[in-house]
């Protein structure tokens, strides 16, 4: 009589009852013990396979499993095949498996030799996740648990010509030649020499060249002005790259892989932009040179359009400002012209508004970086009107804003303090304080024998000093026994004069 026991094993979301037969090793007709038990590992899975010499005498196989959390192997499932995939496992936990066979008599064999396996996660990534590569030698970034011993890398699913090597987190593989999608395959072996089930793969696009199929612009050489638009188009035949055109003094113009005339258009490898021509730029038969770099970094040979760009614009007008420095000086300054064909600035002045080129030309400036001019020798309390015209190489010009400024009112010079520095019977040496007025013209020394010196009487003027730093004068024309009275008056460049200084007398009798 054969004794049967019944227990239930839960597998994932379903459960089934497995009838465990009486196990015997001595009864005649006992089934063959499975041998060569192999394990493959995967993410939360272990794949088992085994062999028997005569499968025709066996009705099913019983799967036993143990791990470090249980006392011994327990029956978990049965199968009629010679392979079994155990799912729903815990990664990083070591499992031990044994398999028995059930014969047609219902007897169970001895358990096979045990095989252990630790499920875990594995992955590969090419060039840190890059989409493209220009180099056939690519870096394979490998992710595997600690203790992984070997890795097998190949460029086909059969790993043709590949050999196992010691595991490292990064290795190099040469992918096949020819632009296009390339796949790298990997398998791993862990510390127990268990191999991973299936292959781990990643793809990368080998892209070793870029080209420009065509470049066009829609002005067809017509002369453009500020505010005109021109459509530049570069057909590169592939998306994801960067395209631009170089157009003479207009510089480099970037293009986008969308149609600027169609809202929501998708990338199609035709790069365009609707460019608005700026002011202050003149271009004559400028070549349109297209540039393209694809997403992989390949630089295409440049290509020129068959038509040219022409632009004629007056330069952008400068902004003029003025600063009144004194009764006779006005300082002008203006913004620098950015015109690539700059020729000169013309500075004009008028005594009335609406300054034009018919008025007085003060200065011609041929350096674009020279943006100041000092207008001197003006009259006090007078209003002047100014404008600066910017002229380009073709003779086109633009007028700045017009500005008017009024020179300061002239004020009388400040009086100085007079003193006698030395005297004797034949001379009198005078000294006085310095006058620091910016419009200083002269010190004038007056002398009289009268009690009060009359500075309006030119007969009393005995000396004129035109250097403001010369603050002394010696009167050598004195008569012994005669007392003279002195004063000093300061004159400015506009004829205004200061009050008379204090009065001094000499020589002493």
Secondary structure, 3 states (H helix, E strand, C coil): CCCCEEEEEEECCEEEEEEECCECCCCCCCCCCCEEEEEEEECCEEEEEEECCCHHHEEEEEEEEEECCCCCCEEEEEECCCEEEECCCCCCCEEEEEEEEEECCCCECCCCCCEEEECCCCEEEEHHHCCEECCCEEEEEEECCCCCCEEEEECCCCCCCCCCEECCCEEEEECCCCCEEEEEEEEEECCCCCEECCCEEEEEEECCCCCCCEEEECCCCCEECCCCEEEEEEECCCCCCEEEEEEHHHEEEEEECCCCCCCCCCCCCEEEEEEECCCCCCEEEEEEEEEEECCCCCECCCEEEEEEEEECCCCCCCCEEEEECCCCCEEEEECCCCCCCEEEEEEEEECCCCCCCCCEEEEEECCCCCCEEEECCCCCCCEEEEEEEEEECCCCEEECCCEEEECCCCCCCCCCCEEEEEECCCCEEEEECCCCCCCEEEEEEEEECCCCCCCCCHHHEEEEECCCCCCEEEECCCCCCCCEEEEEEEEECCCCECCCCCCEEECCC
